[in-house]
Amino acid sequence: YIDICFLNRPHIAKNYIDFIKENTNIKVIYYGHDLHFLREEREYELFKDEKILKSSKKIKADELDIISKSDLSYYPSEIEVKELKKINQNFNVKILSPYMYKTREITENMDFEKRKNLLFVGGFSHKPNYDAILWFLDEIFPKIIEKNSEIKIVVVGSNMPDDIKNRECENIIIKGFVSDEELLELYENSRLVIVPLRYGAGIKGKVIEAFYNGVPVITTNIGIEGIENSEEMVILANSVNEFSDKILKYYNNKEHLEKL
């Protein structure tokens, strides 16, 4: 009675795809949230840890096997499709936009005088988020408060480890998991969303969500990967000094924040 099986996540899909293909006529559609092997390859480039390289090779074999056996595979953006076509031009891979929001009124005349603080949002079970906030708090933020001690950061996300919680102080506000209502309130009151991702893959939900809520974003190239024409909509920064300098430059630049 089943025509189509929709699988996602390689560590789940690999457990079922062989049985489905060998024992049924069900068509298989696979949805990859991102290219796991690409994310881990980038993590290896950053840390040069041989365990990460070994893991990326294993998950690459799993992902390519699943894609080759699926009748159709979907990915969030052109980035993943191009990467996979480089490996095998015959892969049946297409784009499926992963983020859908209700239409909202355009935010006009946002009063940045009433807004304050930087905001970071990200689940901490996902290693790139953990690395991003550690990098920011340890290397970037000290340079910022040295020159402007009024700037504070609010850190939001589920499964927050103790070494992040323990960094709480006057300028670092740790929230951890919050409700949708509280998150919306944080977006409405924050001046700038930070996305200091050093590695990762796929379209980043936190960036789309900040865009949707009309809050200006400062991010790395990794943060806006796969989002077309997004360079004009963000403040781009890819190094410690660039990140700290641009936050200091734009935090009180109400005109530029309103434009973004």
URJOCOR-V283132 format. One record per run of one state. SS is the DSSP state (H for helix, E for strand, - for the rest). FROM is the first residue (numbers start at 1). LEN is the number of residues. If there is no record, write none. Layout:
ss:SS from:FROM len:LEN
ss:SS from:FROM len:LEN
//
This chain:
ss:- from:1 len:3
ss:E from:4 len:5
ss:- from:9 len:1
ss:H from:10 len:4
ss:- from:14 len:3
ss:H from:17 len:7
ss:- from:24 len:3
ss:E from:27 len:6
ss:- from:33 len:3
ss:H from:36 len:12
ss:- from:48 len:2
ss:H from:50 len:20
ss:- from:70 len:2
ss:E from:72 len:4
ss:- from:76 len:2
ss:H from:78 len:10
ss:- from:88 len:5
ss:E from:93 len:3
ss:- from:96 len:22
ss:E from:118 len:4
ss:- from:122 len:5
ss:H from:127 len:21
ss:- from:148 len:5
ss:E from:153 len:4
ss:- from:157 len:5
ss:H from:162 len:4
ss:- from:166 len:6
ss:E from:172 len:5
ss:- from:177 len:3
ss:H from:180 len:10
ss:- from:190 len:2
ss:E from:192 len:4
ss:- from:196 len:9
ss:H from:205 len:8
ss:- from:213 len:4
ss:E from:217 len:3
ss:- from:220 len:10
ss:H from:230 len:4
ss:- from:234 len:1
ss:E from:235 len:2
ss:- from:237 len:3
ss:H from:240 len:11
ss:- from:251 len:3
ss:H from:254 len:6
ss:- from:260 len:1
//
